[in-house]
Amino acid sequence: MGRSGAVTPLENDGPPTKRRCRRQGGNWTRSGCLTCKRRRKRCDEGKPSCHNCTRLGLTCEGYSSLWTAPLGPAHQVFQNTGPVKYRGLSSSPAPSVGSTVPSEIFEQTFSAADHKSVASTPPTEQDDAFESENKDLVFVGSHQPVEAVQVASPTPSRLISHLSNLDTHYLQYHMEQGSKLLANLESDENPLRSLIIPRALSSPLLMNALCALSAVHFSNRAHYSWSAENEGANYYIDTMRGLRTTLAASQGSSVPDDAILAVSLLCKYEIVRGSVKQWAVHLDALQTLVVSRGGITQLTPDTAEFIRGLFVYANSLAKLTNRRNLLEPPLPGFDIIKPRKLDIYIGYTEEIIKTCARIADLPRLASDPLALGLEVDKIDNLLHTWTSTKTTYLVPKGITQTTLSRLRLVAESFRDAAYIYLHSVLERTYPSSLNPDRKSAHHISISKTSAISSLLARLKAHPIDKNCEFSALTFPLFIAGCETDSQDDRRFVLDMLSIVERNFGIGNVKRAKEVLGLVWGRSSKHGAAGNRKAHWVDVLDGLGWDLILA
């Protein structure tokens, strides 16, 4: 009997015999309907709906391309509709220190994150004025793809017998390439290797989170590999299921460090993917988990050091674009960890990014001019007296003087960016301060034009290369691009952002370039009409994006 089980009698005389016959149906083609493609079934391509869908009572989704109507950057498509597949939890015992975790907190925190949203799509709005006025400006972003980077896939060593081939592939990619590009400082003590990898080898939960991050980063650098992106989504979903299981098992005890590290990697996953929504869910969950443990000092020392740097960096920069409310201090015990190593995210910029978070709060003082003036003076003094040697740090092993020079260059660029950001916030709060004799310029020692010129001149003198310290320059380049009116400056900013995107594979850089295109387009349109130019914060508000520039 054939695979179909059909029996066909011969028309000639003699006893009936059996022969194989293929089940009749439409030939498989690439032009079948979307529903059949998703089900991996042959489609008869009937119009307006295929007969397969009609017969089975399914909604035929038609024959357009999967990519002709891309979903929005914040669209949520993944839901947990099936039973949880148990893949095992970490064998490491949960720490005995800390308080218990209320289950209702995490039901609320993680329910919104129980999905994988598709890659962000460029804004669809195009301004004719921008196109005509900037016709000589090569825009790399939503208009043109960045040149593909040839990424060699590491050959799995299979030395770790309990991991699958796919696990080993992404673990090895992370060890050889990803961990060096997903930090702002590379050293022999990079915790993305020295901390994360050993713990992931004994924790399926953390291994899934690591592989999710590694897969989406590989996808970006391999010119948006669909298979790697899809594999990253699967690891992401498995991580979310594992987190729910771990949190449910932790009722009455402390949440283990591995769960906290897994959430931190999911936050990085969304930033690398270019999310404009979901990273905030994970960042809030990270804060909730650490608070439930009784503060940062209740974690193991190496975990506490890693989480502190990531949270201070991401939460401070997040506040610049979506005005997040920071706790003071952000998490209990953050300032107790001393002496400090140069952090892989913060480097020498900690005081600068915390000052930028203070700048983000200035609009709240708009109704009290005296308080606003005093705060602006304090901020200006902090920026004016800042030096990269103001705080003493322990230097990790493997750091050269050349590396330290690049870190100082990045920090000085952040100081210029903070001045630009300060002017930008005050100009939006008080539009009349566009007059150089009014409030913002009167209280600030360095003008916006001087800060932009200083920043861009420094980067022209020290071009961005593949050293990972330069991956932190997204915010300085973005704010300079938003505030400059010079076409040459805009061209340079886009070129530098494209280099950052190509060299380091961080998806939020692409989002930043898309926002710049809209800001410039709307500014050109408003300028032609004689109106005040569009402000980048208003553009973000219109898009509904929580852009993060970490």
C-alpha positions in Angstrom: 0.0 0.0 0.0 1.3 3.4 -0.9 1.8 6.4 1.5 -1.7 7.5 0.6 -3.3 4.1 1.2 -5.1 4.3 -2.2 -5.9 1.1 -4.2 -6.5 1.4 -8.0 -7.9 -1.5 -10.1 -6.5 -2.0 -13.6 -8.9 -1.6 -16.5 -7.6 -4.8 -18.1 -8.7 -8.3 -17.2 -7.1 -10.1 -14.3 -7.3 -9.7 -10.5 -6.9 -6.2 -9.2 -3.4 -5.2 -8.3 -2.1 -2.5 -6.0 0.1 0.3 -7.2 1.2 3.5 -5.6 -0.4 6.7 -6.6 0.2 10.2 -5.4 -2.5 12.1 -3.7 -4.0 14.6 -6.1 -3.6 18.2 -5.3 -2.3 21.5 -6.5 1.4 21.7 -7.4 3.5 23.5 -4.8 4.6 26.8 -6.1 6.2 29.9 -4.5 3.2 31.9 -5.6 0.7 30.0 -3.3 -1.5 31.8 -0.8 0.1 33.0 2.4 -2.1 30.6 4.5 -0.8 27.5 2.6 2.8 28.8 2.9 2.4 29.2 6.6 1.0 25.6 6.8 3.7 24.4 4.4 1.0 22.8 2.2 0.5 22.7 -1.5 -1.8 25.5 -2.8 -4.1 25.1 -5.8 -4.0 28.9 -6.2 -7.8 29.2 -6.6 -9.1 32.8 -6.9 -10.2 34.7 -4.9 -9.6 32.1 -2.2 -7.8 28.8 -2.7 -9.9 25.6 -2.4 -7.7 24.2 0.3 -8.6 27.0 2.7 -12.3 27.0 1.7 -12.5 23.2 2.3 -10.9 23.4 5.7 -12.8 26.5 6.8 -9.6 28.6 7.0 -9.2 32.3 6.1 -7.2 32.5 2.9 -4.8 35.4 3.3 -4.3 35.9 -0.4 -1.3 35.9 -2.7 0.7 39.0 -1.9 4.3 38.8 -0.7 4.9 38.2 3.0 6.9 41.4 3.0 4.6 43.8 1.2 2.8 44.9 4.3 5.4 44.8 7.1 4.2 45.0 10.7 5.0 48.0 12.8 8.0 48.2 15.0 6.0 47.7 18.2 3.6 45.0 16.8 3.1 42.0 19.0 2.6 38.7 17.2 3.8 35.9 19.5 1.5 34.5 22.1 1.7 31.4 24.3 -1.1 29.2 23.0 0.3 25.8 23.9 1.5 24.0 27.0 4.8 24.9 28.4 7.6 22.6 27.3 9.8 21.8 30.3 13.4 22.1 29.4 14.9 22.0 32.8 16.0 24.6 35.2 19.4 25.6 36.5 20.8 23.1 39.0 22.3 25.9 40.9 20.5 26.4 44.3 18.6 29.7 44.7 20.4 32.1 47.0 18.9 32.2 50.5 19.3 36.0 50.8 16.6 38.4 49.9 12.8 38.7 50.0 10.2 36.7 48.3 8.7 37.8 44.9 5.0 38.5 44.7 3.6 36.5 41.9 1.2 39.2 40.8 4.1 41.5 40.0 5.6 39.1 37.5 2.3 38.1 36.0 1.9 41.7 35.0 5.5 42.3 34.1 6.1 39.3 31.9 2.6 38.9 30.3 3.2 41.8 28.0 6.6 40.4 27.1 5.4 36.9 26.3 6.0 37.3 22.6 8.5 38.0 19.9 7.7 41.1 17.9 8.9 41.2 14.3 11.8 43.4 13.2 11.0 47.0 13.2 10.0 48.6 9.9 11.0 52.0 8.6 8.6 54.9 9.0 6.4 55.2 5.9 6.1 59.0 6.0 8.1 60.7 3.3 8.4 64.4 2.9 8.7 65.8 -0.6 10.5 68.8 0.8 13.1 66.6 2.4 13.7 64.7 -0.9 14.1 67.8 -2.9 16.2 69.8 -0.5 18.4 66.9 0.4 18.7 65.3 -3.1 22.5 65.3 -2.9 22.5 63.7 0.6 23.1 59.9 0.5 20.7 58.6 3.1 21.6 55.2 4.4 18.8 53.8 6.5 15.2 53.3 5.6 16.0 54.2 2.0 19.2 52.1 1.4 20.4 49.0 3.2 23.8 49.0 4.8 26.4 47.0 2.9 26.3 43.4 4.0 29.0 42.2 6.3 30.4 38.8 5.6 30.2 36.9 8.8 31.8 33.5 9.1 29.7 31.0 11.0 31.9 29.2 13.6 32.0 25.5 13.3 30.4 23.9 16.4 33.1 22.1 18.4 30.7 19.6 20.0 32.9 19.5 23.0 29.9 20.2 25.2 27.8 17.1 24.9 24.6 18.3 26.6 24.1 21.1 24.0 22.5 20.8 20.6 24.4 21.7 17.5 22.4 24.9 17.3 23.2 25.8 20.9 26.8 25.1 20.3 26.9 27.2 17.2 25.4 30.3 18.9 27.5 29.8 22.0 30.7 29.7 20.0 29.6 32.7 17.9 29.0 34.6 21.1 32.4 33.6 22.5 34.4 34.4 19.4 32.6 37.5 18.0 29.4 38.6 19.7 30.8 39.2 23.2 33.5 41.4 21.7 31.0 43.5 19.8 28.1 43.8 22.3 30.1 45.7 24.8 31.6 49.2 24.8 34.9 47.9 26.2 36.7 44.6 25.4 39.1 43.1 27.9 40.3 39.7 29.2 37.6 40.0 31.9 34.7 40.7 29.7 31.7 39.5 31.8 29.8 38.6 28.6 32.3 35.7 28.5 33.8 35.3 32.0 30.4 35.6 33.8 27.7 34.6 31.3 29.2 31.6 29.6 30.1 29.5 32.6 26.8 30.1 34.2 24.9 29.4 31.0 26.6 26.0 30.7 24.8 24.8 33.9 21.5 26.8 33.3 19.2 26.0 30.4 17.4 29.2 31.1 20.4 31.4 30.8 21.7 29.4 27.8 18.4 30.1 25.9 18.7 33.8 26.7 22.3 33.8 25.5 21.5 32.0 22.3 18.6 34.4 21.6 20.9 37.3 21.9 23.6 35.6 19.8 21.2 34.6 17.1 19.7 38.1 16.6 23.2 39.6 16.6 24.4 37.1 14.0 21.3 37.8 11.9 22.1 41.6 11.9 25.7 41.1 10.9 24.9 38.4 8.3 22.7 41.0 6.6 19.4 40.0 8.3 19.5 36.3 8.0 15.9 35.0 8.2 16.9 31.6 9.6 19.0 33.2 12.4 16.3 35.7 13.2 13.7 32.9 13.4 16.0 30.8 15.6 16.5 33.8 17.9 12.7 34.2 18.2 12.4 30.5 19.2 15.1 30.9 21.9 13.4 34.1 23.1 10.1 32.2 23.6 11.8 29.4 25.4 13.5 31.9 27.7 10.2 33.5 28.5 8.7 30.1 29.3 11.6 29.2 31.5 11.4 32.5 33.4 7.7 31.9 34.2 8.6 28.5 35.5 11.5 29.8 37.5 9.5 32.6 39.0 6.7 30.3 39.9 9.1 27.9 41.6 10.7 30.8 43.5 7.6 31.7 45.5 8.7 31.8 49.1 12.4 32.1 48.2 14.7 34.3 46.3 14.8 34.6 42.5 18.1 33.0 41.4 20.9 35.1 39.8 20.5 33.2 36.6 17.0 34.5 36.1 18.1 38.1 36.7 21.0 37.6 34.2 18.5 36.1 31.7 16.3 39.1 31.9 19.3 41.4 31.3 20.1 39.5 28.2 16.6 39.8 26.9 16.8 43.5 27.3 20.0 43.4 25.2 18.3 41.2 22.7 15.6 43.8 22.1 18.1 46.6 21.8 20.2 44.6 19.3 17.0 43.7 17.4 16.1 47.3 17.1 12.9 47.2 19.3 11.2 50.5 20.1 8.9 49.1 22.8 9.8 45.7 24.3 13.2 46.5 25.7 11.5 48.7 28.3 9.4 45.8 29.6 12.6 43.8 30.3 14.4 46.8 31.8 11.5 47.3 34.2 11.4 43.6 35.0 15.1 43.7 35.7 14.6 46.4 38.2 11.7 44.6 39.8 13.7 41.4 40.2 16.7 43.1 41.8 14.5 45.0 44.2 12.8 41.8 45.1 16.2 40.4 46.1 16.8 43.3 48.5 19.1 45.3 46.2 22.2 45.0 44.1 24.4 43.9 47.0 22.3 40.8 47.6 23.5 39.4 44.2 26.8 37.6 43.8 29.6 40.2 43.4 30.3 39.5 39.7 26.6 39.5 38.9 26.1 42.7 40.8 28.9 44.4 38.9 27.5 43.4 35.6 23.9 44.3 36.3 24.8 47.6 37.8 26.7 48.8 34.7 24.0 47.6 32.3 21.2 49.1 34.2 22.8 52.5 34.9 23.8 52.8 31.2 20.5 51.6 29.7 18.1 53.3 32.2 19.9 56.7 32.0 20.0 56.8 28.2 16.4 55.5 28.0 15.3 58.6 29.9 16.6 60.9 27.2 14.1 59.7 24.7 11.1 58.6 26.6 11.5 60.5 29.9 11.5 57.4 32.1 11.3 57.9 35.9 14.6 57.0 37.5 14.8 55.9 41.1 17.4 57.7 43.2 19.6 55.7 43.4 18.3 53.6 40.5 18.5 50.4 42.5 19.3 49.9 46.2 23.0 49.6 46.9 24.2 50.7 43.5 26.8 53.1 45.0 28.1 50.7 47.6 30.1 48.6 45.0 33.6 50.1 45.4 36.3 50.2 44.1 34.9 49.9 40.6 36.4 48.5 37.5 36.0 50.3 34.2 32.6 49.0 33.2 32.0 47.4 29.8 29.1 49.7 29.1 29.8 52.9 31.1 33.5 53.4 30.8 34.3 57.0 31.8 30.9 58.3 31.0 28.9 57.5 34.2 28.8 61.1 35.5 27.9 62.4 32.1 25.0 60.0 31.4 23.6 60.6 34.9 23.8 64.3 34.2 21.9 63.8 30.9 19.2 62.0 33.0 18.9 65.2 35.1 18.6 67.3 31.9 15.7 65.1 30.9 13.9 66.2 34.1 14.2 70.0 33.4 10.8 70.4 31.7 9.2 69.5 35.1 10.6 72.7 36.5 9.2 74.9 33.7 6.6 76.4 36.0 9.3 77.5 38.5 11.9 79.7 36.6 14.1 80.2 39.7 14.4 76.4 40.4 15.0 75.8 36.7 17.7 78.4 36.5 19.5 76.9 39.6 19.3 73.4 38.2 20.7 74.6 34.8 23.6 76.3 36.6 24.4 73.1 38.5 24.3 71.0 35.4 26.4 73.4 33.5 29.0 73.4 36.3 29.1 69.6 36.3 29.7 69.4 32.6 32.2 72.3 32.6 34.3 70.8 35.4 34.1 67.2 34.3 37.3 65.3 33.4 37.7 61.6 32.5 40.2 61.4 35.4 37.8 62.8 38.0 37.0 59.3 39.2 39.6 56.5 39.8 38.7 53.2 38.3 40.4 49.8 38.4 41.6 48.8 34.9 40.6 45.3 33.9 43.3 42.9 32.5 44.1 43.2 28.9 43.4 46.9 28.6 46.0 49.0 26.8 46.7 52.7 26.9 45.3 52.9 23.3 42.1 51.4 24.5 41.9 53.9 27.4 42.5 56.8 25.0 39.5 55.6 22.9 37.4 55.4 26.1 38.3 59.0 26.9 37.5 60.1 23.4 34.0 58.6 23.7 33.5 60.2 27.1 34.5 63.6 25.8 32.1 63.1 22.9 29.4 62.4 25.5 30.2 65.6 27.3 29.7 67.6 24.0 26.5 65.6 23.4 25.2 66.5 26.9 25.7 70.2 26.1 23.8 69.8 22.8 21.1 67.9 24.6 20.8 70.6 27.3 20.2 73.3 24.7 17.8 71.0 22.9 15.6 70.4 26.0 15.5 74.1 26.9 14.7 75.2 23.4 11.8 72.8 23.3 10.6 73.9 26.8 11.0 77.6 26.0 10.8 78.2 22.2 11.7 81.8 22.7 15.1 80.7 23.9 16.1 80.1 20.3 17.1 83.8 20.6 20.8 83.7 21.7 20.1 86.4 24.3 17.4 84.5 26.1 17.4 81.9 28.8 19.2 78.8 27.5 22.3 80.5 26.1 22.5 82.8 29.1 22.9 80.0 31.6 25.1 77.6 29.5 28.9 78.1 29.2 29.2 76.4 25.8 26.8 77.1 22.9 25.0 74.4 20.9 26.9 75.3 17.8 30.3 75.1 19.5 29.4 71.7 21.1 28.3 70.3 17.7 31.5 71.6 16.0 33.7 70.2 18.8 32.0 66.8 18.7 32.1 66.3 15.0 35.7 67.7 14.7 36.9 65.1 17.2 35.3 62.3 15.3 36.7 63.5 12.0 40.2 63.5 13.6 39.7 60.1 15.1 37.5 58.1 12.6 35.3 55.3 13.9 36.7 51.9 13.3 35.9 48.4 14.5 37.2 48.9 18.1 34.1 48.2 20.2 34.6 51.4 22.3 33.1 53.3 19.3 29.9 51.4 19.5 28.8 53.8 22.3 28.7 56.8 20.0 25.1 56.3 18.9 23.7 58.9 21.3 26.3 61.6 20.5 25.9 61.2 16.8 22.1 61.1 17.0 21.7 64.3 19.1 24.3 66.1 16.9 22.4 65.0 13.7 19.0 66.2 15.2 20.3 69.6 16.1 22.6 70.6 13.2 21.2 72.4 10.2 24.4 71.8 8.1 24.0 69.4 5.2 27.7 68.5 5.5 27.2 67.7 9.2 24.2 65.6 8.4 26.0 63.6 5.7 28.9 63.0 8.1 26.6 61.9 10.9 24.8 59.4 8.6 28.1 58.0 7.4 29.3 57.5 10.9 26.1 55.9 12.1 26.2 53.5 9.1 29.7 52.5 10.1 28.6 51.9 13.7 25.6 49.8 12.4 27.8 47.8 10.0 30.7 47.2 12.4 28.7 46.3 15.5 25.4 45.0 14.3 23.2 46.9 16.8 19.6 47.3 15.5 18.8 50.5 17.4 21.3 52.4 15.2 19.0 51.7 12.2 16.1 53.1 14.3 18.1 56.2 15.1 18.8 56.8 11.4 15.1 56.4 10.5 14.2 59.0 13.1 16.9 61.4 11.7 15.4 61.1 8.2 12.0 62.1 9.6 13.4 65.0 11.6 15.2 66.4 8.7 12.3 65.9 6.4 9.9 67.7 8.7 12.4 70.4 9.4 12.7 71.1 5.7 8.9 71.3 5.3 8.5 73.6 8.3 11.4 75.8 7.2 9.8 76.3 3.8 6.6 77.3 5.5 8.4 79.7 7.8 7.5 77.7 10.9 9.7 76.5 13.8 11.7 73.4 12.8 10.4 70.0 14.0 11.9 68.8 17.3 13.1 65.2 17.4 11.1 64.6 20.7 7.9 65.6 18.9 8.8 63.2 16.0 9.3 60.3 18.5 6.0 61.2 20.2 4.2 61.1 16.9 5.7 57.7 16.1 4.9 56.3 19.5 8.5 55.0 19.8 10.5 54.4 22.9 13.8 54.8 21.1 16.8 53.7 23.2 20.2 55.0 22.2 22.3 52.6 24.4 
